[in-house]
Amino acid sequence: MSDFQTTTEPVARKLHSCCECRGHIEPGQKYQLTAGCWEGDMSSFKTCLACVEARDWATAQPEWCGDGEHLFYFGMLEEDLSNLAPEIAPGDGRRFKAYRMQSQIVHRRFPAKAKKAA
């Protein structure tokens, strides 16, 4: 639980790194900035809009299991999606969507390797 936090969607004026995929947030792109105090420590997290969309989708799924205290932890979206996907029934398109979002996170993290593989 946070002591307090605020979330905004500024436009990047310089290059930033997403806390989830660690991909680039380029100047001129919007991103989500969450700043606050957790257990007495001030922190801020910059998240690209693609990861925000993936996080919002994942946390809205009925199979999503928070730890009871936190809905999610910043920086763990890829792992959370990999844990969520097997919980969704086989043949349900949402399972494929969870794996696809996880793969997209990896591609944003390693864009050069993704281009080589294609």
N, C-alpha and C positions, 0 to 999 in steps of 0.2 A: 504494500500500500504506500502511496506517496503521501508525504506531509502536505505538499501542494504541488500543482503543476499547471502549465499553460501550453496550449497547442496553437500554432499559427501556420500559415502557408505562405511564406515569403518567396520572392524571386531571388535566385542565387546571383550574387554580384561577382563571385569568384568560384573557382572549382572546389567542390566539396566531395566527401565520400559518404555514401549511404551506410547507415549503421547495420542494415540487414544484409544487403547483397555485396557491400563494399565496392559497388560500381561507382562511376563518376556521376555527380550532379553537376552538369555544365552551367556556366554563366548564362543567365536568361531563362533557365528552367525553374518552374515552381517545385517546391519540396515541402515536406512537413517537418516543422521544428517543434519538438517537445522539450521544454525545459522545466525543471522543478527540483524538489528536494525529496529524496528517498532515504529514509532512516538517518536523517541528519546530514547527508551528503548532497551537494548541489551537482546536478548533471544536466547535460543537454544531448539530444539525439536528433540527427538529421536523417530523414528517410525519403527516398525517391518515391514519386507517386505510384509507380508500378508496384513497389513493395507495400505501400499503404493500401492499395487496392487488394493485394493478395492477403494481407493481414486482416482487413475488414471482412473479406469473404470467408477466411478460415474461422475467425472467431464467431461468425454467424451460423456455423454449421452445428446441428444438434449433437454431433459426435465430439465436438470440441470439449476438451477437459482442461480447465484451468486448474491451478494447484489449490484452489479454495481461497487463497489470499490474493493472487495476481491473475488477471485475465491472460496476460502474456508478458514475456520478458523481451526487452529490446535486444536485438542481435541474435535471436534464436529462431527466426522465422523459417529458415530452411529446415532445421531439425523439427520444428513444430509441424510443418507440412508433411514431413516424412513419417511422423508419428500419427498424424491424422488420417492419411490415405488408407492404411490397412484397416482402420476402424469403420470405413465406409463400405457398404455391401458391394461385392463384386458385381460388375455389370451396371452399376450406377455410374452415370457420367461424371458425377462429382468426384469419384475416386481418380479418374483420369485427370480431371481438372487440377486436383491437388498435386499429383505427380508432375503435371505440366508446369504449374507455378513454381514448384521446387526446381525443375530443370531450368526455367527462365532465370531464376536467381543465380544459378551456377554460370549461365551464359553471360549475365551482366558482370559477374565477378571476373571471369576469364574471357573477355571478348576475342582476344587473338586466337586462343585455342578453339573457340567455337567456330571462327571463320575458317581455320585450317581443316576442321572435321567436316565442314559442309562441302 
